């Protein structure tokens, strides 16, 4: 799972690089998307809401996520994941 704080050129680059590996099944969550208006807002994959959902992931890559971007619940889930 690729988790980004916001849309960016770096996100596009990393996403394109990971998609080029056919052995990977990539899900991307952009945490700031719900704050954008349509058509960009609410697009893509949401960050897993529960431990059971997150535990299904093999890898989580954080890209440009600061403490303000992650909620306390999301940060706690990531700490448990690591």
N, C-alpha and C positions, 0 to 999 in steps of 0.2 A: 504494500500500500504506500502510495506517495501522498504525503500530507504537506500542503503549502499554505502559507499564511495569506498570500494574495496572488492574483495572476501576475506573471512576469515573464520576461524573456528566458530567465534561468529555468523556470518551470517548464516552458515549452521545450527547451533543450534537453533537460533531464527526462521528461516524459517521452520525447521522441527517441532518445537513446535507449530507454528501457523497453519501449514498444518494439524496437528493432530486434530484440531477443525473443524469438518465437516460443521459447520455453517458459516465459513469464506471462502470467495473467495479471495485468496491472489495473488497480483501482486507484483513482485520484480523488482526493478531497481537498478543496480549496476553502479554507475556513472563513474567509471574508466574503464569499459569494452571496450568502443570504442578505448582505447589506447592500448589494447592488440591485438596481432596478432591472426589470425584464429587458431583453431576453437573456442577459448574462446571469442574473440572479437565480438562485435555486437550481442551478444546473449542476450536473455531475453527481458524484458519490458523496454522501454525507459521512462525517467521521462516525465510527462505530459508537453507538449509544451505550452498549453494555460490554462487560468483560467477555461474555460468551462470543459476541460478534468480533471483538478485537483478537481474541485468542485463536480464531480461525486463520489469521494472517501469519505468514511465515516471516515477513520482514516489514518494518515500518520505516520509511525514509522521511525525515522532517526537513523541509526546505523553507527557509525564511519564516520560521515560527518563533515569535518572541513570547514572553510571559503574558503579554496583554492579549495575544491572539488566541491562546488556549484557555479554555475555561478550567476551573479547578478540577472538575470531574474528568475532563479530557486529560489533564496533566497527571492525575492520579491513575487513570487507566494506563497511560504510557509508562509511568514508573513501575507499575505492576507487570507490564509487558516485558520490560527490560529485565 
